[in-house]
Amino acid sequence: MLDLDTREWLLTNGLGSFASGTVSDVRTRTYHGWLFAATNPPSDRTLLLSHLEASLEVLGSVVALGTNFWGNGQIEPTGYELLRCFDINPVPKWIWGQDNWQLTRQLVMPYGWEGSREENDTSHSQFCHRTLIQYRYEGSDTAILRLRLLIAERDFHHQQTANPGLQFSQLLGQQQICLQAKDFGNFGIPWHLRWTQGRYQTDAVWYWHYGLPEERKRGLGDKEDLYSPGYLIVTLQPGDTLTLEARVGLPDSMAGVLTPETFTEAVKAEQERLSQIFGWKEGGRKAEKQGSRGAGEQGNNYESQMPNAQSTIWQQLLKASDQFIVYRASIPGPTVIAGYHWFNDWGRNTLIALPGLALIPERFDLAKGVLRTFGHYCRHGLIPNVFSDANGEPIYNSIDAALWWIETLGLYLEATQDWEFLAEQFPLVQQIYKAFVGSTHFNIQIDATDGLVSWDAPGVALTWMDVVIGVYPVTPRYGKPVEINALWYSALCWLSQWAERLSLLEYGEQTRLVKQAQRYAQQAEHVKTSLQKFWNPQLGYLYDTIEPDDRRNFQVRPNAVLALSLHHCGFSEQQGCQILDLATVSLLTPYGLRSLDPGDPEYKGRYEGNQEQRDRAYHQGTVWAWLIGPYIRAWQRFYPQRSLRFDWQPLLDHFLFDACLGSISEIFDGDAPHKPRGAIAQAWSVAEVIRHIK
């Protein structure tokens, strides 16, 4: 077991579908499989094809190439012992072999749009969820490859359990098989598998109690039953290839003939798609583009500053960023998956990540589309925190998503000077403003005495530190959180600037806009003065929260750094330097900032155990990779002449060689060696590295 390489890989298709597994090819999670199809993009993700269990016969000797954990703790077979190498670029590739033979397998998940799409067309017919698999045999003798299908029909969060009511129908055709589940009379998703050569043998059987050790570590269900309708037998001569396609829906003649070249063409098409998006030149560098960057981003001409070795890393970072960009059918429009495997699109995460995902790579249409997407769902001045996996309905339990929407809109406008878009969105900006001033859900309102944002609602957690166990938030933060009020100050500054800009451009009634600009500016000055209530002179830091009874929370958290990092900052240079000095000593790690000072009695240094144990550590010391971005922005603001006290190498090594190869984890342990935890690929973790690495 010590030889098992359980680092992970990830493929996505731009619709929410994904494929994922490990380097050793053993499944360790509920979220490992070759086709999770998001049939209501990006939701309703359903496991259809788990994997193909392979064995190879050469000169009468049969070797099993698969590797499985079982519920009793055994590992069988042990195909990983024959695994010679694995590579992630451009697609996952495994090579098994012995002295007289070698078998290569590759997987690719083509982009989910087929042909052109209309922006207002939400029909599912244009969506394509498929995975291509290709085997290539090399050797001195003829070989026989057997591939047993292991399939499922279950939500991606839950394991499948064999039961008398769950059945799978199969209809065999010419080099293809159509499959569909039926569970107590309810029909599942029809899909099919086709192949370029071989003979299919029906042999229906259940495989019980696959073990999922990563789920066991997390205190969750850790056993799965998979169904096998049969297996494929293929005779391979040296140099032969076998290509298979697992595809949602019934066979369609418009899909074209499956050939050995289909796989190569799919890989090439994906590389060309990424090259077109990012303007890559030959050799990995990005083509020069005209246009201004957002305030605070000038001088980040990474392509010209990075050496050749790092330009490859830059290209891989951009590729990783694209995995989070998906299409939401309910708009229709673009959105951002917060993280893989288990997150949907989250408002706060998306808006924080958007500068790195879209503004730095100059994907301005994408940025505009995402801002529209979340603006579309604004209700009572609030932007959704998350969309439900169950029904796709927005959930509004966030105080800051609307403020992050304004902040990110400001960065977009600074980068593009797109004042027509400002004119289009300004009524929504004013709606958010009026909702906060006039009071909205969760008793979110402006305190008339100091102009600060306050909230007080039992049983919920509305800031990014949002864990609730039962009806008790782990990090309550009721009252006036510091970063929320820093966002409110920045929002008022933006509103004043925008009203003045629109008046000059005659995008509305000039006199009214001028008066609005003055009112917003006056409010901003009032809030700036009131922000001094957060200053703790004894500690040289900011109180994390002013509680409803006016008590101050003096815990050292990264929210003070967040307050320094926004486009408009309401704190002095002396205060900023003191805050950064303490944050550097107490919170900074090689992978981001801790969520709580290790010296605090509530600090939890390891994120592990069952759900409740992990929830109690989530914001109580756990390191968050995305927080390195706010730290760097604050450092550049208050220490512009001093070298950054952060070494990128550990985080880049993690990106290249650890956890999910080619992506960045959500969180890390607060204690050294800061083991990666949580989601294996997180949008804002990747985005903040893109935003600042040089």
C-alpha positions, 0 to 999 in steps of 0.5 A, spaced: 500 500 500 505 504 501 507 504 493 500 506 491 500 513 488 493 516 490 495 523 487 489 525 483 487 528 476 481 532 473 478 532 467 472 537 466 468 539 460 465 546 461 458 544 463 459 541 470 461 534 468 468 531 470 472 525 470 477 524 476 481 518 479 488 517 482 495 516 479 495 509 481 488 508 478 485 506 484 478 509 486 479 512 493 473 517 493 466 517 491 467 522 486 472 518 482 469 515 476 470 517 468 464 520 467 460 524 471 455 527 467 451 534 469 445 533 465 442 540 468 449 544 467 452 545 472 448 541 476 445 534 477 452 531 476 451 523 476 456 517 475 454 513 469 461 510 467 466 508 473 471 505 470 473 499 465 477 494 469 482 491 464 486 485 464 491 483 458 493 476 456 500 475 452 502 468 451 497 465 455 499 469 461 494 473 464 495 480 468 490 484 471 492 491 470 486 494 475 487 496 482 481 496 487 480 497 495 475 493 498 471 494 504 475 489 508 481 492 507 484 488 501 487 491 495 486 486 489 488 486 484 495 490 484 495 492 477 499 498 480 505 494 481 506 494 473 505 501 472 511 504 469 509 511 468 504 516 469 503 523 465 498 529 466 499 533 460 496 534 455 491 529 458 492 523 463 496 517 461 498 511 464 503 506 461 503 499 464 508 494 462 513 488 463 519 485 459 515 483 452 509 488 452 507 495 454 500 498 454 498 505 454 491 508 456 489 515 455 483 519 457 480 526 455 473 529 456 472 533 450 469 540 451 461 540 452 459 544 446 458 541 439 457 546 434 455 553 435 450 555 440 445 561 441 446 565 447 438 564 449 437 557 447 437 553 453 435 546 450 439 540 452 440 538 445 446 542 444 450 539 450 455 533 449 457 529 455 462 524 453 469 521 455 474 518 450 478 512 452 484 510 448 489 504 449 495 502 445 499 496 445 506 495 444 510 488 444 513 482 440 506 478 440 499 478 439 495 480 446 488 479 448 485 485 452 479 484 456 475 490 459 470 489 464 464 495 464 463 498 471 457 502 471 452 506 476 446 511 476 447 515 482 448 522 485 455 524 485 455 525 493 452 518 494 455 511 493 451 506 489 448 500 493 445 494 490 438 493 491 433 488 488 429 495 485 435 497 481 436 494 474 440 496 468 438 495 461 442 494 455 441 494 448 447 491 444 448 494 437 454 494 432 460 496 436 456 499 441 451 498 447 446 502 450 445 503 457 439 505 462 438 504 469 431 503 472 430 504 480 423 502 482 420 504 476 424 510 475 428 511 469 435 513 469 439 517 464 440 513 457 447 513 455 452 509 450 459 506 450 462 505 443 468 502 441 473 501 434 474 494 435 472 488 439 467 483 441 462 484 447 460 479 451 454 480 456 455 478 463 451 481 468 454 481 475 454 486 481 461 487 484 460 489 492 463 493 497 469 497 493 472 501 499 473 508 499 479 510 504 478 518 503 471 518 505 473 513 511 478 518 513 472 524 512 467 520 517 463 519 511 460 512 507 466 509 504 463 503 500 460 502 494 457 497 489 458 497 482 454 493 476 457 490 470 453 489 464 459 485 461 466 486 458 469 487 451 474 482 448 479 485 443 485 482 440 491 487 439 497 486 434 503 490 436 502 497 435 494 497 435 490 502 438 483 501 441 478 507 442 472 507 446 467 513 447 462 513 453 457 518 451 450 521 454 444 520 450 442 515 445 446 513 439 446 519 434 448 518 426 450 526 427 456 524 432 460 521 426 464 515 426 468 513 431 476 511 429 483 511 432 484 518 430 477 521 434 481 521 440 487 525 437 483 530 434 479 531 441 486 532 444 488 537 439 481 541 439 482 542 446 489 545 445 486 549 440 480 551 444 485 553 450 490 557 445 484 561 442 482 563 449 489 565 452 492 567 445 498 562 446 504 563 441 508 557 440 513 555 445 507 557 451 508 564 451 501 569 450 500 573 444 501 581 446 494 584 446 492 591 447 488 594 452 489 596 459 489 592 466 485 594 472 488 598 477 493 595 482 494 590 476 499 595 472 506 592 471 503 585 471 506 583 464 507 576 466 509 573 459 515 578 459 517 577 466 517 570 466 523 565 464 521 560 459 521 554 465 515 559 468 512 560 462 510 553 462 507 553 469 503 560 467 500 556 461 498 550 466 495 555 471 491 558 465 489 551 463 487 549 470 483 556 471 479 554 465 476 548 468 472 552 473 469 556 467 462 552 466 455 554 463 449 555 467 443 553 463 438 556 467 440 563 465 443 561 460 450 564 461 457 563 464 458 561 471 464 558 476 464 552 479 467 554 486 471 547 486 472 540 485 469 535 486 463 537 490 462 544 490 457 548 485 457 555 483 458 560 489 457 567 488 462 569 493 467 565 491 466 566 484 466 574 484 473 573 488 476 569 483 473 573 477 479 577 477 484 572 476 480 567 472 478 573 467 481 579 468 488 578 468 487 573 462 483 578 459 477 574 458 473 580 458 467 577 455 467 572 460 467 577 466 462 581 463 458 574 462 459 572 470 457 579 473 451 578 469 449 571 471 450 573 478 446 580 477 441 576 474 439 573 481 440 579 485 434 579 490 432 584 495 439 587 494 443 580 495 447 576 491 446 568 491 451 565 496 450 558 492 445 554 488 442 548 490 445 541 488 438 538 489 434 543 484 439 549 482 435 554 486 439 560 489 440 560 496 441 567 499 445 566 505 451 571 504 452 578 507 458 579 502 457 576 495 453 583 493 459 587 496 464 583 492 459 583 486 460 591 486 468 590 488 469 586 482 465 590 477 469 596 479 475 592 477 472 590 471 470 597 469 477 599 471 480 594 466 476 595 460 473 602 461 466 599 459 461 605 461 456 602 457 456 596 461 456 600 467 450 604 465 446 597 464 448 595 471 448 601 475 440 600 477 442 594 480 448 597 484 443 602 486 438 596 488 444 593 493 445 600 496 438 601 497 437 594 500 443 595 505 441 602 507 433 600 508 435 593 511 434 587 508 434 579 510 437 577 516 437 584 519 442 586 514 442 594 515 446 600 516 447 603 523 445 610 523 450 612 528 456 610 525 454 608 517 457 601 518 454 595 516 451 590 521 447 584 521 444 579 527 440 573 525 440 566 529 443 560 526 446 562 520 453 565 518 453 570 513 460 571 512 466 567 508 467 564 515 460 560 514 460 553 518 454 552 522 453 545 526 446 544 527 443 551 529 450 554 532 455 557 527 462 555 529 465 563 527 458 567 528 461 574 527 454 577 528 454 585 528 459 588 524 465 584 521 471 588 519 472 586 512 464 587 510 465 594 512 471 595 508 467 592 502 462 597 504 467 603 504 470 601 497 463 600 495 461 607 497 467 610 493 465 606 487 458 608 487 461 616 488 466 615 482 460 611 477 455 616 479 460 622 477 462 618 471 455 617 468 453 624 469 459 626 465 458 621 459 450 623 460 448 616 461 442 619 465 439 625 469 446 629 470 443 633 476 441 627 479 447 623 478 452 629 481 448 629 487 448 622 488 455 622 487 456 627 493 451 623 497 455 617 496 462 620 497 459 623 504 457 617 506 464 614 504 467 619 509 463 617 514 464 610 514 472 611 513 472 615 520 467 609 523 472 604 521 477 606 526 472 603 531 476 597 529 483 599 530 486 595 536 492 600 538 494 595 544 495 589 539 496 593 532 491 590 529 484 590 527 478 587 531 475 582 527 468 584 529 464 589 533 458 585 536 451 587 537 452 589 544 458 593 542 463 588 544 470 587 540 472 581 538 480 581 538 482 574 535 487 575 530 484 573 523 486 574 516 479 578 515 484 584 517 488 583 511 482 582 507 480 589 509 487 592 507 487 589 500 480 592 497 481 597 491 479 603 496 482 602 503 480 606 509 486 605 513 492 609 514 499 607 512 501 606 519 496 601 521 496 597 514 504 596 516 502 594 523 497 589 521 501 586 516 507 585 520 503 581 525 499 577 520 506 575 517 508 573 524 502 569 526 498 567 519 503 567 513 505 560 511 508 557 505 501 556 502 496 562 504 494 565 510 491 561 517 484 563 518 486 564 526 492 565 530 496 559 532 496 562 539 489 563 540 485 558 544 480 556 539 486 554 534 485 548 530 491 546 527 489 540 523 483 539 518 481 532 519 476 527 522 469 526 521 464 532 518 463 535 525 471 535 527 473 538 520 467 543 520 470 546 527 477 546 524 475 549 517 475 557 519 479 556 526 486 555 524 486 552 517 490 555 511 486 558 505 490 558 499 486 564 496 488 569 502 495 569 499 492 574 494 489 579 499 496 579 503 500 580 497 495 586 494 496 589 501 503 588 502 504 592 495 500 597 497 503 598 504 510 596 503 511 598 495 519 598 496 520 592 500 521 585 497 515 580 499 516 575 504 513 570 501 516 564 497 512 562 491 516 555 490 512 551 495 505 553 492 508 552 485 510 545 487 504 543 490 500 545 483 505 541 479 506 535 483 501 534 489 494 533 491 491 534 484 496 534 479 495 541 475 491 545 480 491 547 487 487 545 493 482 549 497 485 548 504 491 546 508 493 544 515 494 550 519 500 546 522 506 544 519 507 540 514 501 543 512 498 537 508 493 539 503 485 538 505 478 539 502 477 540 495 482 538 491 482 543 486 479 550 488 477 556 483 479 562 488 486 558 490 488 558 482 485 565 481 489 568 486 496 565 484 494 567 477 493 574 479 499 575 482 505 570 480 511 573 477 
